[in-house]
């Protein structure tokens, strides 16, 4: 199953009153495993940037003035999401803007039955508790210290972690969520340390193991290896009942 963790930034709260998309960030999952494939674009909204929105994401009209318009990125965006299920926090907000932009350029709207709302998931799982992205990062012990302002790709990365927790935790992902983020960080030139996901097949033979056990026995019962290895079973003696 292919899913896209998606987030957007906008000029305001209502696409029906002229607010526009200014940033889209997405992360691809296959069967809940990050593939390392991402999508990120800044968009020229062809309008001013209200102060309230600028304080949220820090994207000014001047910064966005030379960025592509939505009509210029729609093909790449659609190629990325195409047949996937979208996973979005507060999906009605982001999808309202995405479908408004698609409608504006005469494209097919994205069907809402292919959208998962993690805000609704969190509210069902933790009724009465805060369900913002920051609150869920805190609940699940996810480091969101880089989130000094909203940013579509960073928020999508955090939401990927939250989503994995909401559907069953890191056990369900077999640690591959961390591997996916490591791939993304490597692409940005950041140092990463990736653990092997599938252990190598042991190269020791039965003879090697027996020889090592015999070697340890030479040091007696207080050998430090016994702190990590099980002690060999004692051979039954003639005086020991069986």
Protein Blocks (a to p, Z undefined) as FASTA:
>chain_A
ZZdddddddfbjblknopacfbdcddddeehiaehiacdddddehiacdfklmmmnopaf
klmmmpccfklmmmmmmmmnmmmccddehkllmmmmmmmmmmmnopacddfklcccfklm
mmmmmghiacbfklmmmmnopafklmmbccfklmmmmmmmmmmmmnnpjklnnommmmmm
mmmmmmnopacddddfbdcddfbdfklmmmmmmmmmmnojmlfklmmpccddddddfklc
ZZ
